[in-house]
Structures are given as C-alpha cells and as structure tokens.
Amino acid sequence: MKKGSIIPGEAILSKIYLLRENKVMLDKDLAVLYGVESRRLREQVKRNIGRFPKHFMVQLTAKEVRFMVSQNAIPSVQSLGGSMPYAFTEHGVLMLANVLKNDRAIRVSVKIIEIFVKMREVITSHKELLSKIEEIDKKVSNQDQKVELLFKYVKNFMQNEDERPKIGYKTTGKTKVL
C-alpha cells in the first residue's frame, strides 16, 4: 500500500476477531496494516510492555490458536507467525500506534478505532431494537389472551341467547293497538 492510500473499512473489519469476549486484532494483521514487520511490532511491544496491560493485549494460548485457525479461515498455524501471536483490543491498537511512532501507524490506528466505535454503535442499536421487539411481543401475547377470552364470552353469549327469559311486558294476543 502506498503512503497516502486509504485502507478500506472492510479490510480492517475482516481482521477483527472475537476472543475471550473481546473484539481483538492479531499482531500479524496489525503489522501488515501498519506497514511494519511482525517481528518489529513484537519487539516494540516487549520494549514497552508496561503500556500493554491485560485489557489492552493478550498472548494467545495454543488452544486459542488452533480455534482461530479452524474457525476464522486462517490457513495454518504457521501463518500466524513463529510464536504465539498477540491479540490487541481497541485500546491496545491505539497504544500500539503510539509505540510504533510512524505516520502510517497513526492513520491506520485512527481508522481502526473508528471501525471499533461503529461496531459498538451497531451492537448497541441492535440491543435497543431487540429490547423494543421483546416489549411489543409481551404486549401482543397478552392481547392475544384477552382477544381469545373475548371470543369465548361472545360465543358463550350467542349459544345461551335462546335460553334466557325475555325481559319486558308480556302481551296476550287480545291487546288492541291504537
């Protein structure tokens, strides 16, 4: 990619994985996006390890690596690099751009953060929508029961109509109408 090129959001979005209930990006993917070697990226992380607490970055276990390969169309364990890869959360991505200190890393980091924010907004709006649908469903299901009861009463009323005594004055056939 050239210095001024803009990375499409879809390219970044396809590199975001769900791991340990967090959205993360792998070190090898970030290295490609930032335009640095994976080895250099890991060196900078190790030199600045104090900037990467557990909620910024984690190192994958062998089991997680096997899961990532089997579930996320990663061709093989070797494609993840020679050692257990690091996974960076949204905050870790931002910190990584500060550690690498190159213009491209900063620009790409801003783009990645924007995508994380959009993902969070979409998830939030879906949760709100789901909540509204559940609320409507509860109201509708209660209405169904009420409508069924109403039909039952109407049906009962119609069946028992003939059995009810007539209300009002009783007339004999001899009455004159004026």
Residue pairs with C-beta under 8 A, 6 or more apart in sequence:
1 7
1 35
3 103
3 104
6 111
7 33
7 108
7 111
9 111
9 115
11 33
12 33
12 111
12 112
12 115
13 115
13 119
15 25
15 26
15 29
15 30
15 33
16 23
16 24
16 25
16 115
16 116
16 119
17 23
17 24
17 25
17 26
17 68
17 72
17 87
18 24
19 58
19 60
19 64
19 68
19 87
20 58
22 89
23 89
23 90
23 116
23 119
24 58
24 87
24 88
24 89
24 92
25 87
25 88
25 93
25 112
26 68
26 80
26 85
26 86
26 87
26 88
27 38
27 41
27 42
27 45
27 81
27 85
27 86
27 87
27 88
28 38
28 79
28 80
28 81
28 85
30 41
30 88
30 93
30 96
31 37
31 38
31 40
31 41
33 108
33 112
34 41
34 96
34 97
34 100
34 102
34 104
34 105
34 108
34 109
35 102
35 104
35 105
35 108
36 100
36 102
36 105
38 81
41 96
41 100
42 83
42 86
44 96
44 99
44 100
45 52
45 57
45 86
45 96
45 99
47 99
48 99
51 95
51 98
51 99
52 88
52 92
52 95
55 89
55 91
56 88
56 89
56 91
56 92
56 95
57 86
57 87
57 88
57 89
57 92
58 86
58 87
59 84
59 85
59 86
59 87
60 68
60 84
60 85
60 86
60 87
61 84
62 84
65 77
65 80
65 84
65 85
66 77
68 74
68 80
69 75
69 76
69 77
69 80
74 80
88 96
90 112
90 113
90 116
93 109
93 112
93 113
93 116
94 109
94 113
96 105
96 109
97 105
97 106
97 108
97 109
97 110
